Amino acid sequence: MKSDTLLYHLKKCAVAVLVLLIFMSCTGLASAAYDYLPVVGSDTEDYYRGYGEPELHGYLAGNYEFSKGENATLRIALANNGTLEKIVVRKGVGDISDKLNYKTALVDGSADKAVVVTAEELLEYQAEMNDLNALVNLSMKEMSYEADRVNALSIYAELVSPTTLIEIPSDAEICYVSSVPMGSLSVISFPVNIDKKIPAGNYTLNLVVDYQFINNVLMYKAGNKTELTTTFLTDADHTVEYADRSVIIPIEIRIKESPVFEVTNVDGNLVSGKTSRIDVTYSNTGDAVAHDAEAKISLMNPLSSDSVRAYLGDVAPGESVTVSYNITADKSSSIEKTYGISSDIRYYDDNGDLKMSSSMRVNPEMTLGKDYFTPKNVVLVLAAFCILYIAVVGIKKAAGRKKGRSGGKKEQRSFFLMCFIPHLHKIRQIRFSDRIIPLIYIACRGRKRPQY
């Protein structure tokens, strides 16, 4: 009984699968399965063979000279100078033409020998003529398709630098162009970061270009896809065979001679609540003179200055100039650390053009200034005055009682020390809030004077 039930369910599943397959075949759901079927050679005709292919060249669009430390954009024009050499007729097209001429001669009587054409033969002739005309139309379409073989397609261009001093960001080193037709060009752009330490001179960047082009065109027979061995569900009347090519195009650029400034020394420290002098040494490590150079610092809270500019004058290659800045540090918001101050230099190059150096860092250290007018220090000073006053009064009284006794003056000079110095260690051990009254008590208690 169970086996019969299992067999019944299996039959139901088989019927359901069959119905689903029939439904998919009747609709467009199965199109994806046929889009990737290979082309069967018997389903196509190749009437023509083209010769010639794309020829890509590249050159800089705009200025080819760049400065040290510059973040530039290279605009490269990618041109297709390829030419279509020829299109050769393959077998079949000539036969079609001859067959058309022969059939026409039979019907219109232009053949050497008159032929009687029956109505049945005329219908057959018209059917053949329709097929032949379809073949001619296909051959003419293939000729136009073959002419597109000189167009560069699916282009990937990668710019490669020969040195680490010319950096091309990894996220922008490849450009994609869908096509560059014959006789046209397309401009592509690459960001480039030029190191300020790069020597002046000429540099060659390599533009690696990968692309495709149409190598051959095959037409579907008579355009009647229902009779083809392979099922094609697209509207195309032809298929294309592509070829891959790769070419390396040299791109020449020049790095100009120019000044390059660096901060080579910083002398002086910042002090909170005070104005400090900071000496900064700028050095020209480039290979050109900077004319009328002027340095500038950019300050932010808690730093300020009455003058943030300093004139350097003409700075030759290898020369250094030291300038001073008076910088005030706000006491309320200063932190003991190393501060980074941005600095740059404006100058004129040999052509008289105003230039700006790359940003530099001046890094002075901040120290917190000592504040003597704190509540703690004020209390200590008052306590010292009180002790001194009591000691002086005690000395005067002692001096009055011992006046006339020998050695009185010597004892007066040492009485204060005898009373105060032995108790210094006690003063340091007493808490700050409890110092005033105990200090007075200790000073008043004094020390027993020796008996003579």
CORPEMO-V284303 format. One record per residue. N is the residue number from 0. RES is the residue in one letter. PHI is phi in degrees with one decimal (* if undefined). PSI is psi in radians with two decimals (999 if undefined). Layout:
N & RES & PHI & PSI
N & RES & PHI & PSI
This chain:
0 & M & * & -0.74
1 & K & -67.2 & -0.64
2 & S & -65.3 & -0.66
3 & D & -64.9 & -0.71
4 & T & -64.9 & -0.72
5 & L & -64.0 & -0.75
6 & L & -63.3 & -0.65
7 & Y & -63.1 & -0.78
8 & H & -66.7 & -0.62
9 & L & -64.4 & -0.71
10 & K & -63.3 & -0.68
11 & K & -64.5 & -0.72
12 & C & -65.1 & -0.71
13 & A & -63.3 & -0.72
14 & V & -64.1 & -0.71
15 & A & -64.1 & -0.74
16 & V & -63.4 & -0.73
17 & L & -62.4 & -0.77
18 & V & -61.4 & -0.71
19 & L & -64.2 & -0.73
20 & L & -62.9 & -0.73
21 & I & -63.5 & -0.70
22 & F & -63.7 & -0.74
23 & M & -66.7 & -0.63
24 & S & -70.2 & -0.48
25 & C & -83.3 & -0.24
26 & T & -114.9 & -3.02
27 & G & -90.5 & 0.23
28 & L & -70.1 & -0.40
29 & A & -91.3 & 0.10
30 & S & -62.0 & -0.64
31 & A & -63.0 & -0.52
32 & A & -70.0 & -0.44
33 & Y & -97.8 & -0.26
34 & D & -64.9 & -0.43
35 & Y & -107.5 & 0.18
36 & L & -71.2 & 2.46
37 & P & -68.6 & 2.70
38 & V & -80.3 & 2.26
39 & V & -84.4 & 2.30
40 & G & -58.9 & -0.56
41 & S & -72.1 & -0.20
42 & D & -91.5 & -0.05
43 & T & -126.1 & 2.79
44 & E & -126.5 & 2.47
45 & D & -119.0 & 1.72
46 & Y & -85.8 & -0.53
47 & Y & -133.5 & 2.76
48 & R & -130.0 & 2.09
49 & G & -94.7 & 2.71
50 & Y & -132.4 & 2.48
51 & G & 115.2 & 2.58
52 & E & -149.7 & 2.98
53 & P & -63.3 & 2.65
54 & E & -135.7 & 1.76
55 & L & -92.4 & 2.39
56 & H & -131.2 & 2.68
57 & G & -135.8 & 2.55
58 & Y & -153.8 & 2.73
59 & L & -71.2 & 2.34
60 & A & -99.0 & 1.80
61 & G & 115.2 & -2.76
62 & N & -69.8 & 2.42
63 & Y & -104.1 & -0.01
64 & E & -101.3 & 2.41
65 & F & -137.0 & 2.76
66 & S & -99.1 & 2.76
67 & K & -65.9 & 2.44
68 & G & 76.4 & 0.13
69 & E & -87.1 & 2.45
70 & N & -100.7 & 1.71
71 & A & -107.8 & 2.99
72 & T & -124.8 & 2.06
73 & L & -86.8 & 2.11
74 & R & -104.6 & 1.97
75 & I & -111.0 & 2.21
76 & A & -88.6 & 2.09
77 & L & -100.6 & 1.92
78 & A & -109.8 & 2.50
79 & N & -106.1 & 1.85
80 & N & -101.6 & 0.32
81 & G & -68.5 & 2.75
82 & T & -132.7 & 2.58
83 & L & -84.6 & 1.94
84 & E & -73.9 & -0.91
85 & K & -168.0 & 2.84
86 & I & -125.6 & 2.08
87 & V & -100.4 & 2.37
88 & V & -76.5 & 2.22
89 & R & -92.3 & 3.09
90 & K & -65.2 & 2.52
91 & G & 113.9 & -0.70
92 & V & -71.1 & -0.74
93 & G & -63.6 & -0.69
94 & D & -61.3 & -0.67
95 & I & -62.3 & -0.80
96 & S & -62.6 & -0.80
97 & D & -62.2 & -0.71
98 & K & -66.7 & -0.66
99 & L & -63.0 & -0.80
100 & N & -62.8 & -0.71
101 & Y & -66.1 & -0.81
102 & K & -61.3 & -0.73
103 & T & -64.2 & -0.69
104 & A & -64.8 & -0.63
105 & L & -65.4 & -0.64
106 & V & -81.4 & -0.80
107 & D & -88.4 & 0.03
108 & G & 81.0 & 0.19
109 & S & -82.6 & -0.05
110 & A & -71.2 & 2.88
111 & D & -62.3 & -0.58
112 & K & -118.8 & 2.25
113 & A & -64.3 & 2.41
114 & V & -127.7 & 2.34
115 & V & -87.9 & 2.15
116 & V & -108.0 & 2.18
117 & T & -84.6 & 2.95
118 & A & -63.7 & -0.64
119 & E & -65.4 & -0.72
120 & E & -67.1 & -0.59
121 & L & -65.9 & -0.70
122 & L & -64.4 & -0.72
123 & E & -63.6 & -0.69
124 & Y & -62.2 & -0.77
125 & Q & -62.5 & -0.69
126 & A & -64.9 & -0.76
127 & E & -65.6 & -0.68
128 & M & -63.0 & -0.69
129 & N & -62.0 & -0.77
130 & D & -64.0 & -0.74
131 & L & -65.8 & -0.69
132 & N & -63.0 & -0.66
133 & A & -62.9 & -0.71
134 & L & -65.0 & -0.68
135 & V & -64.8 & -0.73
136 & N & -62.2 & -0.72
137 & L & -63.1 & -0.73
138 & S & -65.4 & -0.65
139 & M & -68.4 & -0.64
140 & K & -64.9 & -0.72
141 & E & -62.4 & -0.63
142 & M & -60.8 & -0.72
143 & S & -69.0 & -0.63
144 & Y & -67.1 & -0.70
145 & E & -63.5 & -0.51
146 & A & -67.4 & -0.32
147 & D & -84.4 & 0.06
148 & R & -67.7 & -0.28
149 & V & -87.0 & -0.08
150 & N & -81.1 & 2.30
151 & A & -83.6 & 2.28
152 & L & -124.2 & 2.70
153 & S & 47.1 & 1.13
154 & I & -92.1 & 2.23
155 & Y & -118.0 & 2.06
156 & A & -114.9 & 2.21
157 & E & -121.8 & 2.25
158 & L & -97.3 & 2.19
159 & V & -117.1 & 2.26
160 & S & -94.1 & 2.47
161 & P & -82.4 & -0.13
162 & T & -144.3 & 2.65
163 & T & -73.3 & -0.22
164 & L & -77.7 & -0.21
165 & I & -117.3 & 1.80
166 & E & -101.1 & 2.34
167 & I & -113.5 & 2.03
168 & P & -53.1 & 2.40
169 & S & -63.7 & -0.48
170 & D & -83.4 & -0.01
171 & A & -136.2 & 0.34
172 & E & -87.6 & -0.11
173 & I & -124.0 & 2.29
174 & C & -117.9 & 2.55
175 & Y & -116.9 & 2.34
176 & V & -129.4 & 2.26
177 & S & -67.4 & -0.72
178 & S & -163.3 & 2.61
179 & V & -129.4 & 1.76
180 & P & -64.0 & 2.85
181 & M & -59.3 & 2.30
182 & G & 81.1 & 0.17
183 & S & -124.3 & 3.08
184 & L & -141.9 & 2.83
185 & S & -137.5 & 2.36
186 & V & -97.3 & 2.20
187 & I & -118.5 & 2.69
188 & S & -125.5 & 2.50
189 & F & -134.3 & 2.22
190 & P & -74.8 & 2.47
191 & V & -135.8 & 2.29
192 & N & -108.7 & 2.02
193 & I & -99.8 & 2.15
194 & D & -68.2 & 2.50
195 & K & -72.5 & -0.23
196 & K & -94.9 & 0.08
197 & I & -71.3 & 2.38
198 & P & -67.9 & 2.60
199 & A & -68.8 & 2.60
200 & G & 148.5 & -2.99
201 & N & -95.7 & 2.46
202 & Y & -134.2 & 2.52
203 & T & -112.8 & 2.05
204 & L & -95.7 & 2.54
205 & N & -103.8 & 2.15
206 & L & -100.0 & 1.85
207 & V & -91.5 & 2.07
208 & V & -117.9 & 2.13
209 & D & -111.5 & 2.33
210 & Y & -154.1 & 3.02
211 & Q & -124.0 & 2.83
212 & F & -150.3 & 2.87
213 & I & -75.8 & 2.05
214 & N & -92.2 & -0.55
215 & N & -161.2 & 2.63
216 & V & -120.7 & 2.28
217 & L & -118.2 & 2.27
218 & M & -96.7 & 2.45
219 & Y & -69.8 & 2.44
220 & K & -58.1 & 2.13
221 & A & 55.5 & 0.09
222 & G & 70.9 & 0.10
223 & N & -97.8 & 1.65
224 & K & -72.8 & -0.30
225 & T & -69.7 & -0.36
226 & E & -96.8 & 0.03
227 & L & -81.8 & 2.65
228 & T & -67.1 & -0.74
229 & T & -90.7 & 2.38
230 & T & -86.4 & 2.07
231 & F & -113.2 & 2.21
232 & L & -104.2 & 0.02
233 & T & -89.3 & 2.98
234 & D & -91.7 & 0.03
235 & A & -67.9 & 2.57
236 & D & -105.3 & 0.15
237 & H & -154.7 & 2.89
238 & T & -126.4 & 2.75
239 & V & -125.0 & 2.42
240 & E & -104.8 & 2.16
241 & Y & -101.2 & 2.73
242 & A & -125.5 & 2.55
243 & D & -100.9 & 2.52
244 & R & -138.8 & 2.69
245 & S & -140.3 & 2.40
246 & V & -141.6 & 2.53
247 & I & -109.2 & 2.09
248 & I & -108.9 & 2.09
249 & P & -75.6 & 2.36
250 & I & -119.2 & 2.01
251 & E & -92.5 & 2.29
252 & I & -131.6 & 2.84
253 & R & -128.2 & 2.32
254 & I & -96.3 & 2.08
255 & K & -75.6 & 2.66
256 & E & -69.6 & 2.30
257 & S & -158.3 & 2.72
258 & P & -68.6 & 2.58
259 & V & -133.3 & 2.11
260 & F & -104.0 & 2.52
261 & E & -139.9 & 2.60
262 & V & -85.9 & 1.98
263 & T & -102.0 & -0.24
264 & N & -160.5 & 2.49
265 & V & -131.6 & 2.13
266 & D & -120.9 & 2.24
267 & G & 116.0 & 2.68
268 & N & -123.0 & 2.64
269 & L & -83.9 & 2.49
270 & V & -126.2 & 2.21
271 & S & -62.6 & 2.37
272 & G & 81.0 & 0.08
273 & K & -135.1 & 2.90
274 & T & -99.6 & 2.14
275 & S & -116.1 & 2.62
276 & R & -95.5 & 2.16
277 & I & -115.7 & 2.09
278 & D & -96.4 & 2.19
279 & V & -120.1 & 2.30
280 & T & -106.5 & 2.13
281 & Y & -104.4 & 2.35
282 & S & -122.7 & 2.41
283 & N & -91.7 & 1.79
284 & T & -96.2 & 0.14
285 & G & -85.7 & -2.77
286 & D & -128.4 & 0.47
287 & A & -147.2 & 2.79
288 & V & -82.9 & 2.40
289 & A & -99.3 & 2.07
290 & H & -95.5 & 2.43
291 & D & 49.5 & 0.86
292 & A & -73.6 & 2.49
293 & E & -136.7 & 2.18
294 & A & -93.1 & 2.65
295 & K & -143.9 & 2.48
296 & I & -114.4 & 2.61
297 & S & -115.3 & 2.03
298 & L & -107.0 & 2.57
299 & M & -130.6 & 2.81
300 & N & -52.6 & 2.30
301 & P & -99.1 & 0.32
302 & L & -99.7 & 2.55
303 & S & -154.1 & 2.85
304 & S & -157.5 & 2.58
305 & D & -74.6 & -0.42
306 & S & -140.5 & 2.06
307 & V & -106.3 & 0.09
308 & R & -116.7 & 2.58
309 & A & -143.0 & 2.30
310 & Y & -84.2 & 2.26
311 & L & -103.3 & -0.48
312 & G & 81.0 & -2.69
313 & D & -82.2 & 2.18
314 & V & -117.8 & 1.97
315 & A & -80.8 & 2.85
316 & P & -58.0 & 2.31
317 & G & 83.7 & -0.06
318 & E & -91.8 & 2.60
319 & S & -124.3 & 2.55
320 & V & -132.7 & 2.31
321 & T & -108.0 & 2.27
322 & V & -127.5 & 2.85
323 & S & -120.7 & 2.51
324 & Y & -126.0 & 2.36
325 & N & -97.3 & 1.91
326 & I & -116.4 & 2.26
327 & T & -101.9 & 2.31
328 & A & -107.1 & 2.14
329 & D & -65.0 & 2.26
330 & K & -69.0 & -0.62
331 & S & -73.2 & -0.47
332 & S & -123.6 & 0.23
333 & S & -79.4 & 2.53
334 & I & -125.3 & 2.46
335 & E & -75.9 & 1.77
336 & K & -166.8 & -3.12
337 & T & -92.0 & 2.15
338 & Y & -95.0 & 2.41
339 & G & -99.3 & 1.98
340 & I & -107.4 & 2.19
341 & S & -78.2 & 2.43
342 & S & -142.0 & 2.53
343 & D & -145.9 & 2.93
344 & I & -130.5 & 2.28
345 & R & -100.7 & 2.39
346 & Y & -154.5 & 2.99
347 & Y & -111.9 & 2.36
348 & D & -84.5 & -3.03
349 & D & -65.5 & -0.38
350 & N & -89.8 & 0.00
351 & G & 83.1 & 0.19
352 & D & -88.0 & 2.41
353 & L & -75.2 & 2.24
354 & K & -125.8 & 2.83
355 & M & -128.7 & 2.28
356 & S & -73.4 & 2.90
357 & S & -71.1 & 2.75
358 & S & -68.4 & 2.44
359 & M & -121.1 & 2.93
360 & R & -120.4 & 2.27
361 & V & -107.8 & 2.13
362 & N & -120.8 & 1.32
363 & P & -80.6 & 2.71
364 & E & -94.4 & 2.55
365 & M & -103.7 & 2.27
366 & T & -119.9 & 2.52
367 & L & -82.0 & 2.17
368 & G & -69.3 & 2.60
369 & K & -78.4 & 2.28
370 & D & -109.0 & 1.94
371 & Y & -84.7 & -0.25
372 & F & -97.9 & 0.89
373 & T & -92.0 & 2.76
374 & P & -55.1 & -0.64
375 & K & -62.4 & -0.83
376 & N & -66.8 & -0.62
377 & V & -63.4 & -0.76
378 & V & -63.0 & -0.75
379 & L & -62.0 & -0.69
380 & V & -65.2 & -0.77
381 & L & -63.1 & -0.71
382 & A & -63.2 & -0.70
383 & A & -63.2 & -0.72
384 & F & -63.6 & -0.72
385 & C & -62.7 & -0.78
386 & I & -63.6 & -0.73
387 & L & -63.9 & -0.70
388 & Y & -64.0 & -0.82
389 & I & -62.2 & -0.70
390 & A & -64.6 & -0.73
391 & V & -63.9 & -0.74
392 & V & -61.7 & -0.76
393 & G & -62.6 & -0.68
394 & I & -64.3 & -0.72
395 & K & -64.7 & -0.73
396 & K & -65.4 & -0.76
397 & A & -63.7 & -0.64
398 & A & -66.3 & -0.62
399 & G & -68.3 & -0.66
400 & R & -72.5 & -0.55
401 & K & -103.2 & 0.30
402 & K & -66.5 & 2.32
403 & G & 95.7 & -0.37
404 & R & -76.6 & 2.49
405 & S & -65.2 & 2.47
406 & G & 76.4 & 0.24
407 & G & -64.1 & -0.69
408 & K & -65.3 & -0.67
409 & K & -65.4 & -0.67
410 & E & -69.7 & -0.57
411 & Q & -65.2 & -0.65
412 & R & -69.7 & -0.55
413 & S & -97.0 & -0.08
414 & F & -64.1 & -0.70
415 & F & -64.7 & -0.75
416 & L & -65.3 & -0.66
417 & M & -65.9 & -0.53
418 & C & -85.1 & -0.59
419 & F & -102.3 & -0.77
420 & I & -62.3 & -0.75
421 & P & -60.7 & -0.26
422 & H & -105.7 & 0.14
423 & L & -62.7 & -0.69
424 & H & -65.4 & -0.47
425 & K & -72.6 & -0.61
426 & I & -63.5 & -0.70
427 & R & -69.7 & -0.47
428 & Q & -83.6 & -0.27
429 & I & -82.6 & 2.48
430 & R & -63.1 & 2.65
431 & F & -59.4 & -0.72
432 & S & -72.0 & -0.24
433 & D & -115.3 & 0.45
434 & R & -87.3 & -0.61
435 & I & -64.7 & -1.00
436 & I & -65.8 & -0.79
437 & P & -60.4 & -0.65
438 & L & -61.4 & -0.74
439 & I & -64.4 & -0.71
440 & Y & -64.2 & -0.76
441 & I & -63.9 & -0.74
442 & A & -65.4 & -0.67
443 & C & -71.4 & -0.60
444 & R & -64.9 & -0.62
445 & G & 65.0 & -2.76
446 & R & -139.1 & 2.47
447 & K & -60.1 & 2.29
448 & R & -79.4 & 2.49
449 & P & -67.9 & 2.58
450 & Q & -90.1 & 2.38
451 & Y & -109.3 & 999
